[in-house]
């Protein structure tokens, strides 16, 4: 019996006991989920290296049937792309100056909800919150996914500035763009082009936290349609993204063709490589 279990069992106050047991069960379930994810990942990696299930079983002291079961059941390893155990999805609040009130954009709500559903589908516990109009947000937390561009938050502006390859810039004629420092390409939204078209650019990156003790997942569009496109890419290509960058820091851009009536993405594609920051800074 662990010391923690003994501590809980010794609590006399029934209400405190109930609260402590509930909290501990939630923490334990998250731990079980992540252990199962890690176990499946190890089996998949070994199998990908050319080992048969029988060979893995013999070396691990388990049955071949058990190894096969582990390989095909339990939470998928690629869920770790979003976080471990639990994630918090943060979307921005906006100021409606005309009405003098705080509002949320419909596209931001959709992006946040779809990210939450995606995380839950991988066995992750999910919480949600808003980046306030002030833009101030505590980024020094594990499992943080922030859907917010640099112009809406100084904290996020400082975070995006850590990207060694992709840089947010305002064009001389006013609109926001994203510049690829390696190629010199300036990525611009179709809304801000002449003639205008239903096309946007979305940013996806895993960037360092201000305290240097971890990373956060950052998502932003030049306009809100770009964020929706990034979320669609995650929903359809998470396994591929995980296989290419794992839990390392990276960034990329997504081109999004969308329905001008609904803002829903019609097609999404990467418009630059998945830049791994450890390689780019080393180079």
C-alpha positions in Angstrom: 0.0 0.0 0.0 1.4 3.4 -1.0 2.0 6.2 1.4 -0.5 8.3 -0.5 -3.2 5.7 -0.2 -2.5 5.3 3.5 -2.8 9.0 4.0 -6.2 9.1 2.3 -7.5 6.1 4.2 -6.6 7.8 7.5 -8.8 10.9 6.8 -11.6 11.0 9.4 -13.7 13.8 7.8 -16.1 12.0 5.4 -16.4 15.1 3.1 -12.7 15.6 2.9 -12.2 11.9 2.3 -14.8 11.9 -0.5 -13.0 14.9 -2.1 -9.5 13.4 -1.8 -10.6 10.0 -3.1 -12.3 11.6 -6.1 -9.2 13.7 -6.9 -6.9 10.7 -6.5 -9.1 8.5 -8.7 -9.0 11.2 -11.5 -5.2 11.5 -11.2 -4.8 7.7 -11.2 -7.0 7.3 -14.3 -4.9 9.9 -16.1 -1.7 8.0 -15.1 -3.2 4.7 -16.2 -4.2 6.2 -19.6 -0.7 7.6 -20.2 1.0 4.3 -19.1 -1.2 2.4 -21.6 -0.4 5.0 -24.3 3.4 4.6 -23.6 3.1 0.8 -23.6 1.4 0.8 -27.0 3.9 3.2 -28.4 6.8 1.0 -27.3 5.2 -2.0 -29.0 4.5 -0.1 -32.2 8.1 1.3 -32.3 9.6 -2.1 -31.8 7.4 -3.6 -34.4 8.3 -0.8 -36.8 11.9 -1.6 -36.3 11.3 -5.1 -37.7 10.6 -7.2 -34.7 7.7 -9.7 -34.8 5.1 -9.8 -32.1 6.6 -13.2 -31.0 10.1 -11.7 -30.7 8.8 -8.7 -28.7 6.8 -11.1 -26.5 9.8 -13.4 -25.8 12.0 -10.5 -24.8 9.4 -8.8 -22.7 8.3 -12.0 -21.0 4.7 -11.7 -22.2 2.6 -13.8 -24.5 2.4 -13.1 -28.2 -1.4 -12.6 -27.9 -0.9 -10.0 -25.2 1.6 -8.1 -27.3 -0.8 -8.1 -30.2 -3.6 -6.9 -28.0 -1.5 -4.0 -26.7 -0.6 -3.0 -30.2 -4.2 -2.6 -31.3 -6.0 -1.5 -28.2 -5.7 1.4 -25.7 -5.1 5.1 -26.3 -3.2 5.8 -29.5 0.4 7.1 -29.1 -0.2 10.1 -31.4 -2.5 11.6 -28.7 0.7 12.7 -27.0 1.1 15.3 -29.8 -1.6 17.4 -27.9 -0.4 16.7 -24.4 0.0 14.1 -21.7 -2.8 13.2 -19.3 -4.7 16.4 -19.5 -4.9 19.4 -21.8 -6.3 23.0 -21.5 -7.6 24.6 -24.7 -7.5 28.4 -24.5 -9.3 30.6 -27.1 -9.5 34.4 -27.2 -12.1 36.8 -26.1 -12.5 39.9 -28.3 -13.7 43.4 -27.6 -16.7 44.6 -29.5 -16.1 48.4 -29.4 -19.4 49.2 -31.2 -21.5 47.5 -28.5 -19.0 48.0 -25.7 -18.9 44.4 -24.6 -16.7 41.3 -24.7 -17.5 38.7 -27.3 -16.2 35.4 -28.7 -15.9 34.8 -32.4 -17.9 31.9 -33.7 -14.9 30.4 -35.5 -12.9 30.5 -32.3 -15.6 28.7 -30.5 -15.7 26.1 -33.2 -11.9 25.7 -33.2 -11.8 25.3 -29.4 -14.7 22.8 -29.3 -13.2 20.6 -32.1 -9.8 20.6 -30.3 -11.5 19.5 -27.1 -13.3 16.7 -28.9 -10.1 15.6 -30.6 -8.2 15.5 -27.3 -11.0 13.5 -25.6 -11.0 11.0 -28.5 -7.4 10.2 -27.5 -8.2 9.6 -23.9 -7.0 13.0 -22.6 -8.8 15.0 -19.9 -9.8 18.4 -21.2 -10.4 21.8 -19.7 -11.1 25.1 -21.5 -10.6 28.7 -20.8 -10.3 32.1 -22.5 -7.5 34.4 -23.3 -8.9 37.7 -21.9 -9.1 40.8 -23.9 -6.0 42.1 -22.1 -4.1 39.2 -23.7 -2.6 38.2 -20.4 -2.4 34.4 -19.9 -0.3 32.1 -17.8 1.7 30.1 -20.3 3.8 28.2 -17.8 1.6 25.2 -17.5 1.7 21.7 -18.9 -0.7 20.6 -21.6 -1.6 24.0 -22.9 -3.1 24.5 -26.4 -3.6 28.1 -27.2 -5.6 29.3 -30.2 -4.6 33.0 -30.3 -2.6 35.1 -32.7 0.2 37.5 -31.7 -1.9 40.7 -32.3 -4.4 39.7 -29.6 -1.9 38.9 -26.8 1.5 40.3 -25.9 2.3 37.1 -24.1 1.6 35.1 -27.3 3.5 37.7 -29.4 6.5 37.0 -27.2 6.0 33.3 -27.6 5.7 33.4 -31.4 8.9 35.5 -31.4 10.8 32.4 -30.2 10.2 30.7 -33.5 13.5 30.6 -35.4 12.0 30.1 -38.8 8.5 31.6 -39.2 7.9 35.3 -38.2 4.7 37.2 -38.0 4.9 40.6 -39.6 2.7 43.4 -40.8 3.0 44.1 -44.5 3.6 47.7 -45.7 0.0 48.0 -46.8 -1.3 46.9 -43.4 -2.3 43.2 -43.3 -0.6 40.6 -41.2 1.6 38.1 -42.9 3.9 35.2 -41.9 7.4 35.3 -43.3 9.5 32.1 -43.9 13.0 33.3 -43.0 14.6 30.3 -44.7 13.0 30.9 -48.1 12.0 34.5 -47.9 8.4 33.6 -48.8 5.8 36.0 -47.5 2.6 34.1 -46.8 -0.5 36.3 -47.0 -4.2 35.7 -46.5 -6.4 35.6 -49.6 -8.8 38.0 -47.8 -6.0 40.6 -47.9 -5.1 40.1 -51.5 -6.3 41.7 -54.7 -8.5 40.2 -55.9 -9.7 38.8 -52.6 -10.3 35.0 -52.4 -11.5 32.5 -49.8 -8.1 31.5 -48.6 -6.2 31.9 -45.3 -3.0 30.9 -43.7 -2.9 29.0 -40.4 0.1 28.6 -38.0 0.8 25.5 -36.0 3.8 25.2 -33.7 5.1 23.8 -30.4 7.0 26.6 -28.8 8.9 27.2 -25.5 7.1 28.3 -22.4 8.4 31.6 -20.9 9.8 29.7 -17.9 11.8 27.4 -20.2 10.4 24.3 -18.4 8.3 22.9 -21.2 6.4 23.8 -24.4 2.9 24.8 -25.5 1.0 24.1 -28.7 0.2 27.4 -30.5 -2.4 27.7 -33.2 -3.4 30.9 -35.1 -4.7 32.0 -38.4 -4.1 35.3 -40.1 -7.9 35.3 -39.8 -10.1 32.9 -37.9 -10.5 30.6 -40.9 -6.8 29.8 -40.7 -7.2 28.4 -37.2 -10.2 26.3 -38.3 -8.0 24.8 -41.0 -5.2 24.0 -38.6 -7.7 22.1 -36.4 -9.0 20.2 -39.4 -5.4 19.2 -40.3 -4.8 18.0 -36.7 -8.0 15.9 -36.9 -7.1 14.2 -40.1 -3.3 14.1 -40.0 -2.3 13.8 -36.3 -0.7 10.4 -36.8 1.5 11.7 -39.6 2.4 14.9 -37.6 3.3 12.9 -34.6 5.5 10.5 -36.7 7.4 13.5 -38.1 8.0 15.7 -35.0 6.8 13.7 -32.0 6.9 15.9 -28.9 9.7 18.1 -30.2 9.4 21.8 -30.9 8.5 22.7 -34.5 6.4 25.0 -36.6 4.6 25.0 -40.0 2.0 26.8 -42.0 -1.3 25.5 -43.4 -3.0 26.8 -46.5 -6.8 26.8 -46.0 -9.4 27.0 -48.8 -12.7 27.7 -47.1 -16.4 28.1 -47.9 -17.1 31.9 -48.0 -20.6 31.4 -46.6 -19.8 29.2 -43.6 -16.0 29.7 -43.2 -15.7 25.9 -43.0 -12.4 24.5 -44.5 -12.8 22.9 -47.9 -9.2 21.8 -48.2 -6.1 22.1 -46.1 -2.5 21.5 -46.9 1.0 22.3 -45.6 2.5 25.2 -47.5 6.0 24.9 -46.0 7.9 22.1 -44.3 7.5 20.9 -40.8 10.4 22.9 -39.4 12.0 21.1 -36.4 13.5 23.9 -34.3 16.3 21.8 -32.9 17.6 21.2 -36.4 17.1 24.8 -37.5 18.8 26.4 -34.5 21.6 23.8 -34.8 22.1 24.7 -38.5 
